[in-house]
Amino acid sequence: MTKDISSREKEILIGTILGDGHIAMLKTGARLEVAHTEKQRDYVLWKYAELNRFGAAKPHLISFYDNRYRKTYRQWRFKTNVADPFTTLNRVFYQNRKKIIPKDITEHLYSPLSLAVWFMDDGGRRNDSYGLFLNTLSFTIEEHRLLQTCLQKNFSLETRLHWIKDGYRLYIPSKEAVKFCSLVYPHLIPSMYYKLSFDPVTTSFARLDRARDRK
């Protein structure tokens, strides 16, 4: 299906791809697949409202059992129809069906809206400082460097790499918290405000819980 894409839709898609979204390549082209936890129902409904002209079926709740962790998970999901914009983005952000960071990422990730969607998908804040993070564990060191360069060039954001159990993630230090939160706040939906360490409206910082973070 050929369909033009608006700048807003593209910016939302870039953040979604960097986060939890999946562009699946089928025989006739690519489609977008969105899935988030049951607690993030409002977020899934927001994405659906923004992108449903691409023929997405209404979001639905599913349950599945993960044998690795012997646990049942519940998710809200939706999928779009195949469309040319998704096929184009698949060619940019996937290689051999694996998600990658393209060398020209600065040409794609330039909008605070994209940054906000990425953060809503995969971001959070520490409890022992005002620092924030983006879960980027699936990317290589070289891909992390590309992202760091992009964030510095396009948003004047300093980031670091932090190793956690399964890989590296991008860390936004406390001194950058006000800048980062001010950038993304206008684009966050209310149910995601809890992820921020600084509220630009009240100009207040989140309460720290160092004991909880050490657990």
Buried (B, 14 or more C-beta within 10 A) or exposed (E): BEBEBEEEBBBBBBBBBBBBBBBBBEEEBBBBBBBBEEEBBEBBBBBBEBBBEBBBEEBEEEEEEEEEEEEEEEBBBBBBBBBBBBBBBBEBBBEEEEBBBBEEBBEBBBBBBBBBBBBBBBBBBBBEBBBBBBBBBEBEEEBBEBBBEBBEEBBEBBBBBEEEEEBBBBBBBBEBBBBBBBBBBEBBBEBBEEBBBBBBEEEEBBEBEEEEEEE
